[in-house]
């Protein structure tokens, strides 16, 4: 048996001095006979390690990707691809326990094995997150796994489960320590080359070959990160996590969107003790002092200040005692977890800031730090103050590029917020980000920013329009009258003309919807509702309709009502928009005279204000009529400046309210106001007019002669129809070609079919229009 060998493959041969076991797959017939025996580690003067095959190995062995990712997350490292590493293979001699007893003193070996370090590893991972069903992979490498718990994350957890010793062969400066024997003091990379050379010289080396793997490197200096066993400070987390879980369960804390409660509960239910000490130059120092000449593990003092620590030490060890502070600092997340109350004067809970602002109401942050920061703030808040630090946690998504990729310097797709603000404005950027859905990542594109910059400009231009059409700034009486109109009663609303009544009603509906969306934290919905109302209703329709009162009515009363409505609606839109776009809204608010306070401290609009739902239906009918006339004008290519005549046919009740808005209809449809007629029956020239059905009980007839030269239009359409027919025939011919359909790519064939379908529809519409025109000529 002394001549048997097991071949090991490794990229770090210098760690063999820290090997404490060899693991094999119990189903691997090549090594089954060695299980339960001992192996001699090369170049260690006969040190022996057990050969094991246990399912426990499976649970930790295949965690490579998880641990490397975790290293990046916990230690702020960058994983760099190294393509020129070498895998080295060397042999271990396998012997039985009985044979080992004849060579070394097993009692001494057991004594060495019992010297287990009473500290935890720097990396504290949650193995419960993964579940493996495989043992050591017989197909990977040689099928033999060396267990080096002092220098490998996976091996460390295997050793912890099996009670194997933990051997550290490396100093903190990257040199090998006394465990490495004759290699002690050598740099790890120098020792790697020397060790391989010695293995070759003693005929224990098998071969060396290239192997690609991921190697963690320091983000700052680029050095290869070396996992080491070290003493660290930990926080026992289970008692803290239990209280934080109850806070959500009892409704003291609400997480939005609620689907993230599962993630929160999962983390806290499976929580492990938290390593809070870090070997960094910056951060809060660990508040622990040690006694010079005493063991750190046995004699230490916890205090708020060095003076307090010294006083405690002198009380216990005498006046001549010397102390020194632990050089480590607290984990950044530990310090951050104290933020909700430590910034308010805690532990002095009598401070006004603390009494006024703690606990707060809403925490808004990214979903990616729900555990790292949010859950820890909750645990710390409950532990140190007895209260949950906030009632709601609103989680936003991450910002990605227009293609949904994570922003990175490597991809060159990073969008700098400061550059974006310079080009598009702060309000446009804020509004764009606000349109996202809670908890979902947002693909940020320049098109979105451009669109919302245009929205900002639209808002600004609307403010300019209002200022230009309001009373003189010095006319205090007129301004008092305008500012006094609140339209908060049924009577004040129903006495308004149709467009004014409609837009105020729509505003009151908007206030209710936006307030509800805010209360439910549906910020994206609130932003879209305001956007649609301002641009689609107020700017596109009411501001245009108001021009008939301001410029063409000659009625001071109508003009005054329009001014009041314009100001009332615009003021409330600014209030609703202010949380999203604080700068432009505040600027516009204060541009109007007689402001008693800034917009940001102005009360929120009142909800449940009166609404006239009948005005909404009536104005929708008017809108349908205007849209119908606009579509006909576009269809017949009527010059924009040309005014045409129209006959409006409707029932008497519809005519009653539509006819009162003759000026609005004429202005928005570009009709000749003198030749707009209202009647309950079709006009005599109906057969020579374009007929529009706007709604049930509301129609319009537009004389063709007002819009086009019929004979010329017939010629134009005939020529156009001929060209369209030729194009359509060519498309049909391609589709009838068997070779084209069978050989052309599917997307090309589909595209041709779609073009043919569109062409057929256009031909049908053109034929109908041509037939209609020809019928008017013959009549």
Secondary structure, DSSP 8 states (H G I E B T S, - for coil): -TT-EEEEEES-GGGGGG--EEEE-TT-TTTGGGTT-EEE-TTTTS-EEEEE--HHHHHHHT-HHHHHHHHHHHH--EEEEEEEEEEEEEEEEEE-HHHHHHHS-HHHHHHHHT---SS--S----GGG------S-TTSTTSEEEE-TTS-HHHHHHHHHHT------B-TTSBB-GGGGGGTTSBHHHHHHHHHHHHHHTT-EEEEEEEEEEEEE-TTT--B---------EE--HHHHHHHHHHHHTTSSEEESTTHHHHHHHHHHT---EE-EE--SSS-B-SEEEETTS-TTT-EEE-SSHHHHHHHHHHHH-TT--EEE---EE-HHHHHHTHHHHTTTTT-TTSHHHHHHSSEEEEEEEGGGIIIIIIHHHHHHHHHHSS-SEEEEEEE--EE-TTS----TTTT----HHHHHHHH-HHHHHHHHHTS-TTS-EE--HHHHHHHHHHHHHHHHHHHHHHHTS--TT-HHHHHHHHH----SHHHHHTS-HHHHHHHHHHHHHHHHHHHHHHTT-HHHHHHHHHIIIIIIIIIIIHHHHHIIIII---HHHHHHHHHHHHHHHHHHHHHHTTT-HHHHHHHHHHSSS--S-GGGS----SS----HHHHHHHHHHHHHHHHHHHHHHHTT--TT--EEEEEEE-HHHHHHHHTTHHHHHHHHTEEEEEEEEESS--TTGGGEEEEEEETTEEEEEEHHHH--HHHHHHHHHHHHHHHHHHHHHHHHHHH-HHHHHHS-HHHHHHHHHHHHHHHHHHHHHHHHHHHHHHHHH-
